[in-house]
Amino acid sequence: MPAMAFARVAGRKVHYELHGEHAGVPLVLVMGVGGSCQGWLPFQVPAFAKRRRVLIYDHRGVGGSEDDGRPFTTRDLAADLLGLLDALRIERADLLGAFMGGMVAQHAGLDRPERVGRLVLVGTYARPDPKRRLLLEQWKEMLRADRSQDLLMRNRLLWTLRDETLDDTELVEAMIAFFRRDGPAAPPELFERQCDACLGHDLLDRLGALHRPTLLICGEHDQLTPPRLHRQMGERLPDGRLVVLPHAGHLVEVETAERFNQVVEQFLDEER
């Protein structure tokens, strides 16, 4: 495993890891709300790094990445990503982003299309509807009521795992125990700012200008970002396609990892 590495972006230290030694356009995996880049290591990095360079990194305030404590937007996080590519002298990259990471990827593709090859947007949206707004506000309220994040963690499991996975009580309790042992990747105050960034994300009316090949992926049983939100994006994208994977909820990249990875590989391997 690569040693922990850091780059300076806008005066702040950003933690990143590069996996794989292959030439060609690298793939950047962009994490969602509350997670660290280590979440990509069990299922995605080993699969994708067999044939391409894979860059993973931590958003500001997560893991070893520094944070100035100020509010930020998904566009600010996209500037962080593009700044990291500059620091690593990566001229162009494919981007795969989940939930908030998908919002970051949308901004990067719109703001600097020459730096972006292909986009994979997973379990995300271009504009939060009233239900998403209520949920994100509820998550913030849960944090204020229970700073241990125990209540929030259980609620997030309800929204991100399909019913059949939740039926596996041993697995769910193991996930809860793991969380309690290692603690949250994003401290409570940072998690609230991430939720605010997601609440403020609205690019639906600009997607028609996103002229990058874009793959939308979601789980058939995704309650957090259901297929209709992905269809809404697909209708606006000039070069977008939607794949809905059965037997998966919001964490489609985990619950159906093998199939998910295959679909992504096939898309990235298409003639450029």
C-alpha positions in Angstrom: 0.0 0.0 0.0 1.4 3.5 -0.8 2.7 5.5 2.1 0.6 8.5 3.2 1.4 11.4 0.9 0.4 15.1 1.0 0.1 17.9 -1.5 -0.3 21.6 -1.0 -3.6 23.0 -2.5 -4.5 26.6 -1.9 -2.1 26.7 1.1 -3.7 23.6 2.7 -2.3 20.1 3.1 -4.3 17.4 1.2 -3.8 13.7 1.9 -3.8 11.5 -1.2 -2.8 8.0 -2.4 -1.8 6.9 -5.9 -2.4 3.2 -6.7 -1.2 1.4 -9.9 1.6 2.1 -12.2 -0.2 2.2 -15.5 0.0 4.8 -18.2 -3.0 6.6 -19.7 -5.7 8.7 -18.1 -5.9 8.1 -14.4 -9.1 7.6 -12.5 -9.9 9.8 -9.5 -12.4 8.4 -6.9 -14.2 11.2 -5.1 -15.7 10.3 -1.7 -19.2 11.4 -0.5 -20.4 12.8 2.8 -18.8 11.7 6.0 -16.3 9.3 4.5 -12.6 9.1 4.1 -10.8 7.9 0.9 -10.0 4.7 2.8 -13.6 3.6 1.9 -12.5 3.0 -1.6 -9.8 0.5 -0.6 -11.8 -2.7 0.0 -13.7 -3.0 -3.3 -12.8 -0.3 -5.9 -9.0 0.4 -5.7 -7.9 -3.3 -6.1 -10.1 -3.8 -9.1 -9.4 -0.5 -10.9 -5.7 -0.3 -10.1 -5.1 -3.5 -12.1 -5.3 -1.6 -15.3 -5.0 2.1 -14.6 -3.6 4.6 -12.1 -6.1 5.4 -9.4 -6.0 8.5 -7.2 -7.9 8.7 -4.0 -7.8 11.7 -1.6 -9.5 13.1 1.5 -11.7 16.2 1.3 -10.7 19.2 3.5 -11.0 18.4 7.2 -11.1 14.6 6.6 -8.2 12.3 7.6 -4.9 14.1 7.0 -6.4 16.9 4.9 -6.3 20.3 6.5 -9.4 22.5 7.0 -9.7 26.2 7.5 -13.0 25.9 9.3 -14.9 28.0 6.9 -18.2 27.1 5.1 -17.6 25.6 1.6 -19.6 24.6 -1.4 -19.4 21.6 -3.8 -17.8 24.0 -6.2 -15.1 24.8 -3.6 -14.5 21.1 -3.2 -14.2 20.8 -7.0 -11.5 23.5 -6.9 -9.7 21.4 -4.3 -9.8 18.4 -6.6 -8.5 20.4 -9.6 -5.8 22.0 -7.4 -4.7 18.5 -6.4 -4.5 17.5 -10.1 -2.3 20.6 -10.7 -0.1 19.7 -7.7 0.4 16.2 -9.0 0.9 17.4 -12.6 -2.1 15.3 -13.9 -3.3 17.1 -17.0 -6.5 15.1 -17.4 -8.4 12.5 -15.4 -11.6 10.4 -15.4 -13.7 11.1 -12.3 -15.9 8.8 -10.3 -17.8 10.5 -7.5 -20.4 9.1 -5.0 -23.1 11.3 -3.6 -21.3 14.5 -2.6 -18.4 13.3 -4.7 -20.7 13.1 -7.7 -21.7 16.8 -7.1 -18.0 17.7 -7.0 -17.4 15.8 -10.2 -20.3 17.7 -11.9 -18.7 21.1 -11.0 -15.2 19.9 -12.2 -16.6 18.8 -15.5 -18.4 22.1 -16.0 -15.7 24.4 -14.8 -12.7 22.7 -16.4 -13.9 20.4 -19.1 -10.4 20.2 -20.6 -9.2 18.5 -17.4 -11.9 15.9 -17.3 -12.2 12.8 -19.5 -15.1 10.7 -18.5 -17.5 11.1 -15.6 -19.1 8.4 -13.4 -21.8 9.8 -11.1 -22.9 7.4 -8.4 -25.9 7.8 -6.1 -26.1 11.6 -6.4 -28.3 14.4 -7.7 -28.0 17.7 -9.5 -30.6 19.5 -7.4 -32.0 18.4 -4.0 -35.8 18.0 -3.9 -37.8 18.7 -0.7 -37.3 15.2 0.7 -33.5 15.4 0.3 -33.5 18.8 1.9 -35.6 17.6 4.9 -33.3 14.5 5.3 -30.0 16.5 5.2 -31.5 19.0 7.7 -32.6 16.1 9.9 -29.0 14.7 9.9 -27.7 18.0 11.0 -30.3 18.1 13.9 -29.3 14.5 14.9 -25.7 15.6 15.3 -26.7 18.5 17.5 -28.8 16.2 19.7 -26.2 13.4 19.8 -22.6 14.4 19.2 -21.4 10.8 19.5 -23.1 10.4 16.0 -24.5 7.0 17.1 -28.1 8.1 16.2 -27.0 9.5 12.9 -25.1 6.4 12.0 -28.1 4.2 12.5 -30.3 6.5 10.5 -27.8 6.6 7.6 -27.8 2.8 7.5 -31.6 2.9 7.1 -31.2 5.2 4.1 -28.2 3.6 2.4 -28.6 -0.2 2.8 -31.3 -2.2 1.1 -33.7 -4.2 3.3 -32.1 -7.5 2.6 -28.7 -6.2 3.9 -30.4 -4.8 7.0 -31.8 -8.2 7.6 -28.3 -9.4 8.2 -28.1 -8.3 11.8 -24.6 -9.7 12.3 -23.3 -7.6 9.5 -25.1 -4.4 10.6 -23.9 -4.8 14.2 -20.3 -5.4 12.9 -20.6 -2.1 10.9 -21.8 -0.3 14.0 -19.0 -1.8 16.1 -16.4 -0.8 13.5 -17.8 2.8 13.5 -17.7 3.0 17.3 -14.2 1.6 17.5 -12.6 3.9 14.8 -14.9 6.9 15.2 -16.3 9.0 12.3 -14.0 10.1 9.5 -15.6 13.6 9.5 -16.0 15.3 12.9 -19.6 16.5 13.6 -19.0 20.2 12.7 -17.4 19.3 9.4 -20.2 16.8 8.6 -22.7 19.6 9.1 -20.8 21.8 6.6 -20.7 18.9 4.1 -24.5 18.6 4.5 -24.8 22.4 3.9 -22.7 22.0 0.7 -25.0 19.3 -0.6 -28.1 21.4 0.3 -26.7 24.3 -1.7 -25.8 22.1 -4.8 -27.9 23.0 -7.8 -26.6 22.4 -11.3 -29.7 20.9 -12.9 -30.2 23.8 -15.3 -26.5 23.7 -16.3 -26.2 20.0 -17.1 -26.9 20.7 -20.8 -23.4 22.4 -20.9 -21.6 19.3 -19.5 -20.2 17.9 -22.7 -18.4 14.9 -21.2 -19.3 11.3 -21.6 -21.2 10.6 -18.4 -22.3 7.3 -16.8 -25.0 7.5 -14.1 -25.2 4.6 -11.7 -27.6 3.9 -8.9 -29.1 1.0 -7.0 -32.6 -0.2 -7.9 -33.6 0.2 -4.2 -31.7 3.5 -3.5 -33.8 5.5 -1.1 -31.4 8.3 -0.5 -30.9 9.1 -4.2 -33.6 7.1 -6.1 -33.4 6.3 -9.8 -35.8 9.1 -10.7 -33.2 11.7 -9.6 -30.6 10.0 -11.9 -33.1 9.9 -14.8 -33.7 13.6 -14.2 -30.0 14.2 -14.7 -29.8 11.9 -17.7 -32.5 13.8 -19.5 -30.4 17.0 -19.3 -26.9 15.6 -20.1 -25.8 15.8 -23.7 -23.9 12.5 -23.5 -25.3 10.7 -20.5 -26.5 7.2 -19.9 -28.1 5.5 -16.8 -27.4 2.1 -15.4 -29.7 0.9 -12.5 -28.2 -2.1 -10.8 -30.6 -4.6 -9.2 -30.2 -5.9 -5.6 -28.6 -2.7 -4.3 -29.5 0.3 -2.3 -27.6 3.6 -2.1 -24.2 1.9 -1.4 -24.3 0.2 -4.8 -20.5 0.2 -5.1 -20.4 -2.0 -2.0 -23.6 -4.2 -2.2 -23.0 -5.1 -5.8 -19.2 -4.3 -6.0 -18.3 -6.9 -8.7 -21.0 -5.9 -11.1 -20.5 -2.2 -10.3 -16.8 -2.4 -11.1 -17.5 -4.2 -14.4 -19.9 -1.6 -15.6 -17.5 1.2 -14.7 -14.6 -0.5 -16.4 -16.6 -1.1 -19.6 -17.5 2.6 -19.7 -14.0 3.8 -19.1 -12.6 1.5 -21.8 -14.8 2.8 -24.5 -13.0 4.5 -27.4 -12.2 8.1 -26.6 
